[in-house]
Amino acid sequence: MERTTYDLCAANGTTIHTYGWLPLSLNLGLRREFTWRFVVADVPHPIIGVDFLSHFGLLVDCRNNRILDGVTTLSAPASAANALIPSVKTISSNTPIDSLLTEFPDLTRPAGVQREIRHNTVHHIRTVPGPPVTSRPRRLAPDRLAIAKAEFDAMLRDGTARRSESSWSSALHILPKKDNG
């Protein structure tokens, strides 16, 4: 194929040359065909772009190395490229933002990603012998219940919290912040 004038830009700012388009139908093991007009590019490995994923309602589950179909709710195994540190990069490396990201990589590290522990403190919750301490569930107002569910879901997604099978429990108290948060 001959080189086209349509070029792609890599995350590090380099130009990726292209050689036309190729319509293909992919079978990803999700019980439906995905027909797409792919760009033939000068890259060592094929790349499925976010435009393809969003068009077909596909989600990438990096933790479980699979691809999820938002339409059929099926999943298929997938593999991810190895990255030393998950991070966000700018397109051009000559910007003041890029120098800030290089100097402070934690600024763009997603919440819940394991960070280096800089202490030797280990936390334990000591319990008393005997039956677990519990308190009766209390009803929450619908708006507060929605807020609590959203916060718990975010903590589960981020890896900050995990579901418990413990029989210990205590009541949940939700109060508004000074800024009405």
C-alpha positions as CSV (number, residue, x, y, z in Angstrom):
1,M,0.0,0.0,0.0
2,E,1.1,3.5,-0.6
3,R,1.5,6.0,2.2
4,T,-1.4,8.5,2.6
5,T,-1.3,12.1,3.8
6,Y,-3.4,11.1,6.8
7,D,-1.0,10.8,9.8
8,L,-1.6,9.8,13.4
9,C,0.1,11.3,16.4
10,A,1.4,9.1,19.2
11,A,1.2,10.0,22.9
12,N,4.9,11.0,22.9
13,G,4.3,13.4,20.0
14,T,5.9,11.3,17.2
15,T,4.1,11.0,13.9
16,I,2.7,7.6,12.8
17,H,2.4,7.2,9.0
18,T,-0.7,5.5,7.6
19,Y,-1.3,3.5,4.4
20,G,-5.0,3.7,3.9
21,W,-8.0,2.0,5.4
22,L,-9.2,-1.6,5.6
23,P,-12.8,-2.7,6.4
24,L,-12.7,-5.7,8.7
25,S,-15.1,-7.7,10.8
26,L,-13.8,-8.8,14.2
27,N,-15.0,-11.7,16.3
28,L,-13.9,-10.9,19.8
29,G,-15.8,-13.8,21.3
30,L,-18.8,-11.7,22.4
31,R,-21.4,-13.3,20.1
32,R,-21.6,-10.5,17.7
33,E,-19.5,-9.2,14.8
34,F,-17.7,-5.8,14.9
35,T,-17.4,-4.3,11.4
36,W,-15.1,-1.3,11.3
37,R,-13.0,0.7,8.9
38,F,-9.5,0.3,10.4
39,V,-6.6,2.6,9.6
40,V,-3.5,0.8,8.3
41,A,-0.7,2.3,10.3
42,D,3.1,1.9,10.7
43,V,2.9,0.3,14.2
44,P,4.4,-3.0,15.4
45,H,1.2,-4.1,17.1
46,P,-2.5,-3.6,16.2
47,I,-4.3,-1.0,18.3
48,I,-8.0,-0.9,19.0
49,G,-8.8,2.8,19.6
50,V,-11.3,4.4,22.0
51,D,-13.4,5.4,19.0
52,F,-14.0,1.7,18.2
53,L,-14.7,0.8,21.9
54,S,-17.1,3.7,22.4
55,H,-18.9,3.0,19.1
56,F,-19.7,-0.6,20.0
57,G,-20.2,0.0,23.8
58,L,-17.2,-2.0,24.8
59,L,-15.4,-1.6,28.1
60,V,-11.9,-2.5,29.1
61,D,-11.5,-4.3,32.4
62,C,-7.8,-4.0,33.1
63,R,-7.9,-5.6,36.6
64,N,-9.4,-8.8,35.2
65,N,-7.8,-8.7,31.7
66,R,-11.0,-8.8,29.8
67,I,-13.2,-6.8,27.5
68,L,-16.8,-6.3,28.5
69,D,-19.7,-5.8,26.0
70,G,-22.1,-3.2,27.4
71,V,-24.8,-4.4,25.0
72,T,-24.8,-8.1,25.6
73,T,-23.1,-8.0,29.1
74,L,-20.8,-10.8,27.9
75,S,-17.0,-10.7,28.5
76,A,-14.0,-12.1,26.6
77,P,-10.4,-12.5,27.8
78,A,-8.0,-9.8,26.6
79,S,-4.3,-8.8,27.2
80,A,-2.9,-5.4,28.0
81,A,0.3,-3.8,27.0
82,N,2.8,-3.7,29.9
83,A,3.2,-0.3,31.5
84,L,5.6,0.3,34.3
85,I,3.6,3.1,35.9
86,P,0.0,3.9,35.0
87,S,-0.1,7.6,34.2
88,V,-1.4,10.3,31.9
89,K,0.8,11.8,29.2
90,T,0.5,15.0,27.2
91,I,0.7,15.0,23.4
92,S,3.7,17.3,23.3
93,S,6.7,16.9,25.6
94,N,7.7,20.6,25.3
95,T,4.9,22.1,27.5
96,P,5.1,23.3,31.1
97,I,2.4,20.8,31.9
98,D,4.6,17.9,30.8
99,S,7.5,19.1,33.0
100,L,5.0,19.3,36.0
101,L,3.8,15.7,35.3
102,T,7.4,14.5,35.1
103,E,8.3,16.2,38.3
104,F,5.1,15.1,40.2
105,P,3.8,11.8,38.7
106,D,1.4,11.3,41.6
107,L,-0.7,14.2,40.3
108,T,-2.2,12.0,37.6
109,R,-2.0,8.6,39.2
110,P,-5.6,7.3,39.5
111,A,-7.1,7.1,42.9
112,G,-6.9,3.6,44.4
113,V,-3.7,2.7,42.6
114,Q,-1.2,1.1,45.0
115,R,1.4,3.6,46.1
116,E,4.7,3.1,47.7
117,I,4.3,2.7,51.4
118,R,6.8,4.9,53.2
119,H,6.4,3.7,56.8
120,N,6.5,0.4,58.7
121,T,3.3,0.9,60.6
122,V,0.8,-2.0,60.5
123,H,-2.8,-1.4,61.6
124,H,-4.9,-4.0,63.4
125,I,-8.4,-3.8,64.8
126,R,-8.6,-5.7,68.0
127,T,-11.8,-7.3,68.9
128,V,-13.1,-8.7,72.2
129,P,-13.7,-12.4,72.6
130,G,-17.4,-13.4,72.3
131,P,-20.1,-12.6,69.8
132,P,-19.6,-9.7,67.3
133,V,-20.8,-6.3,68.2
134,T,-23.6,-5.1,65.9
135,S,-26.1,-2.4,65.8
136,R,-29.5,-2.4,64.1
137,P,-29.7,-0.9,60.6
138,R,-31.2,2.5,60.4
139,R,-33.1,4.0,57.5
140,L,-31.5,6.8,55.5
141,A,-33.3,9.5,53.6
142,P,-33.4,8.6,49.9
143,D,-30.9,11.5,49.0
144,R,-28.5,10.4,51.7
145,L,-28.8,6.7,50.7
146,A,-27.9,7.6,47.1
147,I,-24.9,9.6,48.3
148,A,-23.7,6.7,50.5
149,K,-24.2,4.1,47.7
150,A,-22.2,6.4,45.2
151,E,-19.4,6.8,47.7
152,F,-19.2,3.1,48.5
153,D,-19.2,2.2,44.8
154,A,-16.4,4.7,44.1
155,M,-14.3,3.2,46.9
156,L,-14.9,-0.3,45.6
157,R,-14.0,0.8,42.1
158,D,-10.8,2.6,43.2
159,G,-9.7,-0.3,45.4
160,T,-9.8,1.9,48.5
161,A,-12.3,-0.5,50.1
162,R,-13.5,-4.1,49.6
163,R,-16.7,-5.9,50.5
164,S,-16.7,-7.4,53.9
165,E,-18.1,-10.7,55.1
166,S,-17.7,-9.8,58.7
167,S,-20.6,-10.0,61.1
168,W,-19.4,-6.9,63.0
169,S,-21.3,-3.7,62.0
170,S,-22.1,-0.2,63.1
171,A,-24.6,2.4,62.0
172,L,-23.8,4.9,59.2
173,H,-24.0,8.6,60.0
174,I,-24.0,11.1,57.1
175,L,-23.8,14.8,57.7
176,P,-23.5,17.7,55.2
177,K,-20.1,19.4,55.0
178,K,-19.8,23.2,55.4
179,D,-19.7,23.6,51.6
180,N,-22.9,21.5,51.3
181,G,-20.9,18.5,50.0
